[in-house]
Amino acid sequence: MELIPWILLILLLLEHVVFLPSLFERAGLNKSYGYVPGLNYWTWLKAIKRPWYWILLLIIPGVNLIMLVIMQVELGIAYGERSTSAQWKQGALPWVFLPVLSRSAAEYAGPRDWTNKKKSTGREWGESILWALVVASIVRTFIFEAFMIPTGSMEGSMLVGDYLYVSKTSYGPKVPQTPVSIPLIHNALPGSMVPSYTEWFALPYKRLPGIRQVERYDAVVFNFPHGDTIVVDPQWAGHDYYAILRMEAIKRAGGNVEAYVNDPEPYEKAARSALQKRFGIRARPLDKTENYVKRCVALPGETIHAEGGQLFIDGEALAPPAGVQFEYKVTFPSPMEKRRAHKGLGLTNIDGPGDNRSLEANWALTVAERIQLENSGMASSIERVDLSYRRGRLEMFPNSYSLEFNAWDPDNFGPITLPKRGMTIELNDRNLALYRRAISTYEGHTLEQSGDEVVIDGVSASSYTFELDYYWMMGDNRHRSADSRMWGFVPETHIVGRASFVWFSKQNAAQHGESKIRWDRMFKGVQ
């Protein structure tokens, strides 16, 4: 099935070489030009009296399919095929109706002349919408894309309801891998889980040159690496399917992680069956996985580890960005003091509620907010939340059960060396746990392990050399972010663009206590 679209495309290109020459000759153009790929399209544009630069649109995946349909329809019009049904035939089935048109006795009449004629309202709107889609698709694919912050994982720097300008030119735009899709819609029809794309025609990964490389502390938008499989439900589709499956499997093991690890297959099979029956499970192509935005904290080839929430790169402490937040358990002498503190710090429901009668609160605070609260004297105590309870639950990357990995939590992990193109590693048990998915999924090799022997692509191997660069992404809201600490590396193939500035920002009542436009954030650069 995967070969069918390529066969159809090659067949169409061959038909252009075979059948266009006679049509050009009847139009008074050089017949021989029809036999030369590329030149035949330039001549085709002359036949339908369209500008030469349309040929540039034919090299843009997705847009080129629209342009070929337009050119096919207009060629039919130039030879008298002007009824609505004839235009649909020419556009939808060029493999059939191009040969028919070439062999017919139809005379060249030229494109329709609209001089002194008024187009119908429907035609005017249709043409305007079509060209708006073409232009918008080009801009969205290769220049910039709008992206909204949906969760609080970057709170402190980027807020829920911020609309970002994401520059595709910064790191180089990716050529669409699934070009046959509904324009301007990412992966599902609005209000549904119906895919907005088809997978029967796919292109290999290709990135055009960019202005610069990813740098430390860039706010990066990327395709979620674990989003290649989803639970088909709006609430769960953007989450880590493998983590959901693992969590459900552990539940079926009675909550006993060790029992699950010793024999995961039956528990995973039962969990997978339950998820499939209740929601459905679906694969997604790379460029149609969910878009995430996080901050790049470690670059290819660097070694990262954390102690007590402090990040270290190659053994050196890394100064955190100004907006970094941690979660604190705060105790107040009275509910009134709690409400006063919540309002005085400018917190929202995203940071934590401040209007219930409990004297305790779990709030996400920046360093500046914590110091302000300490100096205010309104809180009885402020203690950073201890996340050690998350150890040994397979939540932390590499989601593998061992004495070392079981001691990791969001504030304490590593060391982990990020793969870099050309870097070679020894294939021992630790490295296989860390890099198995990078080797097998992101770089596309078969990897099998039998005892002490590792086989890659059918050949016994003791080492592996990486083919891609990888990055470590973390949310600024450190205790409330699912990021590389849970699911690992972001390969260069998944990088979409750099979040440059906020062009619009609106908070809602449910998450922030009131609904309003944040005028002070309009056109504010992302730090």
HELIX and SHEET records of a PDB file:
HELIX    1   1 ILE A    4  ARG A   26  1                                  23    
HELIX    2   2 LYS A   31  TYR A   35  5                                   5    
HELIX    3   3 LEU A   39  ALA A   47  1                                   9    
HELIX    4   4 TRP A   54  LEU A   57  1                                   4    
HELIX    5   5 VAL A   63  ALA A   78  1                                  16    
HELIX    6   6 THR A   84  ALA A   92  1                                   9    
HELIX    7   7 PRO A   94  ARG A  103  1                                  10    
HELIX    8   8 THR A  121  PHE A  142  1                                  22    
HELIX    9   9 GLY A  152  MET A  154  5                                   3    
HELIX   10  10 TYR A  241  ARG A  252  1                                  12    
HELIX   11  11 VAL A  257  ASN A  262  1                                   6    
HELIX   12  12 PRO A  264  ARG A  278  1                                  15    
HELIX   13  13 LEU A  286  LYS A  288  5                                   3    
HELIX   14  14 PRO A  335  GLY A  344  1                                  10    
HELIX   15  15 VAL A  367  SER A  376  1                                  10    
HELIX   16  16 SER A  388  ARG A  390  5                                   3    
HELIX   17  17 PHE A  405  ALA A  407  5                                   3    
HELIX   18  18 ASP A  429  ARG A  437  1                                   9    
HELIX   19  19 ALA A  438  TYR A  442  3                                   5    
HELIX   20  20 ARG A  478  ARG A  480  5                                   3    
HELIX   21  21 SER A  484  TRP A  487  1                                   4    
HELIX   22  22 GLU A  492  HIS A  494  5                                   3    
HELIX   23  23 ALA A  509  HIS A  512  1                                   4    
HELIX   24  24 TRP A  519  ARG A  521  5                                   3    
SHEET    1   A 7 PHE A 144  MET A 148  0                                        
SHEET    2   A 7 ASP A 162  SER A 167 -1                                        
SHEET    3   A 7 ILE A 495  GLN A 507 -1                                        
SHEET    4   A 7 ALA A 219  ASN A 223 -1                                        
SHEET    5   A 7 ASN A 291  ALA A 298 -1                                        
SHEET    6   A 7 TYR A 470  MET A 474 -1                                        
SHEET    7   A 7 VAL A 490  PRO A 491 -1                                        
SHEET    1   B 4 PHE A 144  MET A 148  0                                        
SHEET    2   B 4 ASP A 162  SER A 167 -1                                        
SHEET    3   B 4 ILE A 495  GLN A 507 -1                                        
SHEET    4   B 4 LYS A 516  ILE A 517 -1                                        
SHEET    1   C 4 PHE A 144  MET A 148  0                                        
SHEET    2   C 4 ASP A 162  SER A 167 -1                                        
SHEET    3   C 4 ILE A 495  GLN A 507 -1                                        
SHEET    4   C 4 LYS A 524  GLY A 525 -1                                        
SHEET    1   D 2 THR A 229  VAL A 231  0                                        
SHEET    2   D 2 ILE A 281  ALA A 283 -1                                        
SHEET    1   E 4 GLU A 316  ALA A 317  0                                        
SHEET    2   E 4 GLN A 310  ILE A 313 -1                                        
SHEET    3   E 4 THR A 303  GLU A 307 -1                                        
SHEET    4   E 4 PHE A 413  THR A 417 -1                                        
SHEET    1   F 3 GLU A 360  THR A 366  0                                        
SHEET    2   F 3 GLN A 325  THR A 331 -1                                        
SHEET    3   F 3 SER A 381  ARG A 384 -1                                        
SHEET    1   G 2 THR A 424  GLU A 426  0                                        
SHEET    2   G 2 SER A 463  THR A 465 -1                                        
SHEET    1   H 3 LEU A 447  SER A 450  0                                        
SHEET    2   H 3 GLU A 453  ILE A 456 -1                                        
SHEET    3   H 3 VAL A 459  ALA A 461 -1                                        
END                                                                             
